[in-house]
Amino acid sequence: MSNEADTAVNNAVLAAIVRKWRLQGSAVETYEFPAEEGLPHDVIDAYQPEQQIERVYPVLIDLITGPHSGQ
């Protein structure tokens, strides 16, 4: 999970790592929150002033427990 609006993380480097893993056969799933949502760096911290946990938590829960999680 990444955040297009996050300037504290180099999303280009993250994308390059994911591409390398996939080229090696890893089934890597990703999700990127669009920049328009204006999420802060720490997207899971409910105490962040600009946090949108109503948007983030359902996505995070789905990524962890969804059908793609191997359960």
Secondary structure, DSSP 8 states (H G I E B T S, - for coil): -EETT-SSS-HHHHHHHHHHHHHTT------EE-GGG---SSTT-TTSTT--HHHHHHHHHHHHHSGGG--
